[in-house]
Amino acid sequence: MQEIELALLQQFGWTEIPAWGFFLLSGLNIVAIIVVAWIVKAFAGRLLDSTFEQLSKRTRDGEEKKRVNTINRIFHYITSIVITLITIMVVLGELGVSIAPFLAAAGVVGVAVSFGAQSLVKDYFTGFVLLLENQIRHGDFIEAAGRSGMVEEITLRHVRLRDGEGVVHFIPNGSIASVSNYSREFAYTVVDLAVGHHANLGQVYDIVQKIGAELRSDPAVQSKILDDIEILGVTQLGDSSIMLRIRIKVVALEQWGIQRLMLAKLRDALQNAGIEIPLPQRALHITHAESPSASSAS
């Protein structure tokens, strides 16, 4: 930049510039660089805020808004780092300091850090992808890395879960290969029902349909049930029982409560109808062989 400024000054008759003039020009250039960087940073921040504000207005889900705000903070952080690094390099160039050695040193340090902190970098990268793809949200019930529970916190470093016994699990994001999310839109309450081989399947089906209708008309749970009960049919012919599978579509995270209620109602209804819910049984056939003395006497 100094060459351009010197050429402009020479056009105005300033052919000889004292030493203090160069320092003054460098100082003014550095101030200008910092001011421009601050303006660019402010403009980028407002642009990001405006963009994510529009995204936030388009969704009514509170957890979705939290995810948008989290991603907005991440972009602000990355933008700030990039602008700061570029500003430092430009200022060093203005001072006449070659940045090539710094870049080489940074490359060596980066390689050393990458070997020592591979898992940490993997955690942050995976966490960013989880947030960006909206795989996990606060309050979801998930299964990941062999653990399951309610999501209490999501960061770029880890996911914090609390299981049914109240135990808190901190799962590094880098160890999450796949996520099973039980909290999206809807779920199915699935019940495998065992009845005896002598049971009338038509009668069993009628009982199941009746229980499904009772659940849909029950004020305590009807808002949690999204569709009529489904009888998927016989799934297994066991030694002592016939296995039937039934399911009902419910609001996400309500599947376990509805399952407990269904099992209790099925047990009472089948018992009242005289339909056996068999236990595992084994039939023994005993034969009486003739004794050697009896056979010799004959």
WOTANOR-V774903 format. One record per residue. N is the residue number from 0. RES is the residue in three letters. SS is DSSP state (@ for helix, = for strand, . for the rest). PSI is psi in degrees with one decimal (none if undefined). NEAR is the number of other C-alpha atoms within 8 Angstrom. Layout:
# WOTANOR-V774903
N,RES,SS,PSI,NEAR ; N,RES,SS,PSI,NEAR
This chain:
# WOTANOR-V774903
0,MET,.,-29.7,6 ; 1,GLN,@,-34.9,7 ; 2,GLU,@,-41.4,6 ; 3,ILE,@,-42.7,7 ; 4,GLU,@,-40.1,8 ; 5,LEU,@,-39.8,8 ; 6,ALA,@,-39.0,8 ; 7,LEU,@,-40.1,8 ; 8,LEU,@,-37.1,10 ; 9,GLN,@,-30.3,9 ; 10,GLN,@,-26.9,7 ; 11,PHE,.,12.2,6 ; 12,GLY,.,3.3,6 ; 13,TRP,.,85.3,8 ; 14,THR,.,-30.0,6 ; 15,GLU,.,124.7,4 ; 16,ILE,.,127.0,7 ; 17,PRO,.,168.1,6 ; 18,ALA,@,-38.5,6 ; 19,TRP,@,-20.7,6 ; 20,GLY,@,-36.3,8 ; 21,PHE,@,-40.1,9 ; 22,PHE,@,-38.1,8 ; 23,LEU,@,-43.3,8 ; 24,LEU,@,-41.5,9 ; 25,SER,@,-42.1,11 ; 26,GLY,@,-42.8,8 ; 27,LEU,@,-37.8,8 ; 28,ASN,@,-41.6,10 ; 29,ILE,@,-42.5,10 ; 30,VAL,@,-42.2,8 ; 31,ALA,@,-40.9,8 ; 32,ILE,@,-44.5,11 ; 33,ILE,@,-41.6,9 ; 34,VAL,@,-44.7,8 ; 35,VAL,@,-42.1,8 ; 36,ALA,@,-40.7,11 ; 37,TRP,@,-40.5,8 ; 38,ILE,@,-44.4,8 ; 39,VAL,@,-42.0,8 ; 40,LYS,@,-43.4,11 ; 41,ALA,@,-42.3,8 ; 42,PHE,@,-43.6,8 ; 43,ALA,@,-38.4,9 ; 44,GLY,@,-44.1,9 ; 45,ARG,@,-37.1,8 ; 46,LEU,@,-43.0,8 ; 47,LEU,@,-43.3,11 ; 48,ASP,@,-43.1,9 ; 49,SER,@,-42.3,8 ; 50,THR,@,-48.5,8 ; 51,PHE,@,-24.4,11 ; 52,GLU,@,-40.1,8 ; 53,GLN,@,-39.7,8 ; 54,LEU,@,-38.8,9 ; 55,SER,@,-35.0,11 ; 56,LYS,@,-24.9,7 ; 57,ARG,.,-10.3,6 ; 58,THR,.,144.9,8 ; 59,ARG,.,-9.2,7 ; 60,ASP,.,124.5,6 ; 61,GLY,@,-38.5,6 ; 62,GLU,@,-33.2,8 ; 63,GLU,@,-37.6,11 ; 64,LYS,@,-36.8,11 ; 65,LYS,@,-40.5,8 ; 66,ARG,@,-41.7,11 ; 67,VAL,@,-42.2,11 ; 68,ASN,@,-37.4,10 ; 69,THR,@,-45.2,9 ; 70,ILE,@,-36.4,10 ; 71,ASN,@,-44.0,11 ; 72,ARG,@,-37.7,8 ; 73,ILE,@,-43.9,8 ; 74,PHE,@,-38.0,9 ; 75,HIS,@,-44.5,10 ; 76,TYR,@,-45.8,8 ; 77,ILE,@,-44.2,8 ; 78,THR,@,-42.6,10 ; 79,SER,@,-42.8,9 ; 80,ILE,@,-45.0,8 ; 81,VAL,@,-46.5,8 ; 82,ILE,@,-39.7,10 ; 83,THR,@,-44.1,9 ; 84,LEU,@,-42.7,8 ; 85,ILE,@,-41.5,8 ; 86,THR,@,-44.5,11 ; 87,ILE,@,-43.3,8 ; 88,MET,@,-40.5,9 ; 89,VAL,@,-39.8,9 ; 90,VAL,@,-42.5,10 ; 91,LEU,@,-39.2,11 ; 92,GLY,@,-36.6,10 ; 93,GLU,@,-33.2,11 ; 94,LEU,.,-2.0,7 ; 95,GLY,.,12.1,6 ; 96,VAL,.,124.6,7 ; 97,SER,.,129.7,8 ; 98,ILE,.,-3.1,9 ; 99,ALA,@,-46.3,6 ; 100,PRO,@,-36.6,7 ; 101,PHE,@,-39.7,8 ; 102,LEU,@,-39.6,8 ; 103,ALA,@,-44.3,8 ; 104,ALA,@,-40.5,8 ; 105,ALA,@,-36.2,8 ; 106,GLY,@,-42.0,8 ; 107,VAL,@,-45.2,8 ; 108,VAL,@,-40.0,8 ; 109,GLY,@,-40.8,8 ; 110,VAL,@,-43.2,8 ; 111,ALA,@,-43.5,8 ; 112,VAL,@,-38.3,9 ; 113,SER,@,-35.5,9 ; 114,PHE,@,-36.1,7 ; 115,GLY,@,-18.2,6 ; 116,ALA,.,39.0,8 ; 117,GLN,@,-42.8,9 ; 118,SER,@,-36.8,7 ; 119,LEU,@,-44.2,9 ; 120,VAL,@,-39.6,9 ; 121,LYS,@,-38.8,10 ; 122,ASP,@,-47.1,15 ; 123,TYR,@,-41.4,12 ; 124,PHE,@,-45.1,10 ; 125,THR,@,-39.6,11 ; 126,GLY,@,-40.0,14 ; 127,PHE,@,-42.0,9 ; 128,VAL,@,-40.8,8 ; 129,LEU,@,-42.2,10 ; 130,LEU,@,-41.1,12 ; 131,LEU,@,-39.2,7 ; 132,GLU,.,-0.1,6 ; 133,ASN,.,41.0,8 ; 134,GLN,.,-32.1,8 ; 135,ILE,.,140.3,10 ; 136,ARG,.,159.7,11 ; 137,HIS,.,130.3,9 ; 138,GLY,.,-7.4,7 ; 139,ASP,.,151.0,11 ; 140,PHE,=,117.5,12 ; 141,ILE,=,166.4,14 ; 142,GLU,=,123.6,11 ; 143,ALA,=,140.4,11 ; 144,ALA,.,37.0,10 ; 145,GLY,.,6.1,5 ; 146,ARG,=,151.9,7 ; 147,SER,=,149.5,11 ; 148,GLY,=,-177.5,11 ; 149,MET,=,132.6,11 ; 150,VAL,=,119.3,15 ; 151,GLU,=,-24.8,10 ; 152,GLU,=,140.9,8 ; 153,ILE,=,124.0,11 ; 154,THR,.,174.3,7 ; 155,LEU,.,-16.0,11 ; 156,ARG,.,-40.6,10 ; 157,HIS,=,169.2,12 ; 158,VAL,=,131.5,13 ; 159,ARG,=,122.3,12 ; 160,LEU,=,149.8,14 ; 161,ARG,=,119.5,14 ; 162,ASP,.,-175.3,11 ; 163,GLY,.,-20.5,6 ; 164,GLU,.,2.8,5 ; 165,GLY,.,2.7,6 ; 166,VAL,.,133.7,7 ; 167,VAL,=,130.7,8 ; 168,HIS,=,128.6,9 ; 169,PHE,=,114.2,8 ; 170,ILE,=,115.0,11 ; 171,PRO,=,137.1,10 ; 172,ASN,@,-31.3,14 ; 173,GLY,@,-20.3,13 ; 174,SER,@,-1.5,8 ; 175,ILE,.,106.0,10 ; 176,ALA,.,-33.1,7 ; 177,SER,.,156.2,6 ; 178,VAL,=,129.1,10 ; 179,SER,=,113.4,7 ; 180,ASN,=,120.7,11 ; 181,TYR,.,8.0,10 ; 182,SER,.,11.9,11 ; 183,ARG,.,114.3,7 ; 184,GLU,.,-67.1,6 ; 185,PHE,=,170.5,10 ; 186,ALA,=,173.6,14 ; 187,TYR,=,130.6,9 ; 188,THR,=,114.9,12 ; 189,VAL,=,130.5,9 ; 190,VAL,=,127.4,9 ; 191,ASP,=,117.0,8 ; 192,LEU,=,125.3,8 ; 193,ALA,=,128.1,10 ; 194,VAL,=,161.1,13 ; 195,GLY,.,160.0,12 ; 196,HIS,.,-23.8,7 ; 197,HIS,.,0.8,4 ; 198,ALA,.,146.8,9 ; 199,ASN,.,110.3,6 ; 200,LEU,@,-33.4,6 ; 201,GLY,@,-41.9,6 ; 202,GLN,@,-39.9,7 ; 203,VAL,@,-42.4,10 ; 204,TYR,@,-40.0,9 ; 205,ASP,@,-40.5,8 ; 206,ILE,@,-41.9,11 ; 207,VAL,@,-44.5,11 ; 208,GLN,@,-39.0,9 ; 209,LYS,@,-41.9,8 ; 210,ILE,@,-39.0,11 ; 211,GLY,@,-41.5,10 ; 212,ALA,@,-37.4,10 ; 213,GLU,@,-41.3,8 ; 214,LEU,@,-40.8,10 ; 215,ARG,@,-23.0,10 ; 216,SER,@,-3.4,7 ; 217,ASP,.,117.4,8 ; 218,PRO,.,-25.4,6 ; 219,ALA,.,-27.5,5 ; 220,VAL,.,-3.3,10 ; 221,GLN,@,-29.5,10 ; 222,SER,@,-16.3,7 ; 223,LYS,@,-12.8,8 ; 224,ILE,=,128.2,13 ; 225,LEU,.,-14.8,9 ; 226,ASP,.,169.8,7 ; 227,ASP,.,158.9,10 ; 228,ILE,.,145.5,12 ; 229,GLU,=,135.7,7 ; 230,ILE,=,108.8,10 ; 231,LEU,=,-14.9,8 ; 232,GLY,=,-168.3,7 ; 233,VAL,=,128.9,9 ; 234,THR,=,-18.1,8 ; 235,GLN,=,139.3,7 ; 236,LEU,=,100.7,8 ; 237,GLY,.,-180.0,7 ; 238,ASP,.,-35.5,6 ; 239,SER,.,2.0,10 ; 240,SER,.,163.8,12 ; 241,ILE,=,129.2,13 ; 242,MET,=,123.4,13 ; 243,LEU,=,147.4,14 ; 244,ARG,=,129.1,13 ; 245,ILE,=,155.1,13 ; 246,ARG,=,160.7,12 ; 247,ILE,=,138.1,13 ; 248,LYS,=,127.9,13 ; 249,VAL,=,170.3,14 ; 250,VAL,=,142.1,12 ; 251,ALA,.,140.3,11 ; 252,LEU,.,-0.8,10 ; 253,GLU,.,0.7,10 ; 254,GLN,@,-34.5,12 ; 255,TRP,@,-39.9,8 ; 256,GLY,@,-42.5,7 ; 257,ILE,@,-35.6,10 ; 258,GLN,@,-44.1,11 ; 259,ARG,@,-40.8,8 ; 260,LEU,@,-41.7,8 ; 261,MET,@,-43.3,9 ; 262,LEU,@,-42.2,9 ; 263,ALA,@,-44.1,8 ; 264,LYS,@,-39.8,9 ; 265,LEU,@,-42.0,11 ; 266,ARG,@,-46.6,8 ; 267,ASP,@,-42.8,8 ; 268,ALA,@,-41.7,9 ; 269,LEU,@,-37.6,13 ; 270,GLN,@,-41.9,9 ; 271,ASN,@,-30.7,7 ; 272,ALA,.,-1.5,6 ; 273,GLY,.,19.9,6 ; 274,ILE,.,125.3,10 ; 275,GLU,.,135.3,9 ; 276,ILE,.,96.7,9 ; 277,PRO,.,150.3,9 ; 278,LEU,.,158.9,5 ; 279,PRO,.,131.1,6 ; 280,GLN,.,154.7,6 ; 281,ARG,.,127.2,4 ; 282,ALA,.,131.3,4 ; 283,LEU,.,129.5,4 ; 284,HIS,.,115.8,4 ; 285,ILE,.,126.7,4 ; 286,THR,.,144.5,4 ; 287,HIS,.,111.6,4 ; 288,ALA,.,149.0,4 ; 289,GLU,.,143.0,6 ; 290,SER,.,152.9,6 ; 291,PRO,@,-34.8,6 ; 292,SER,@,-39.2,6 ; 293,ALA,@,-39.1,8 ; 294,SER,@,-34.3,8 ; 295,SER,@,-32.9,6 ; 296,ALA,@,-31.8,5 ; 297,SER,.,none,4
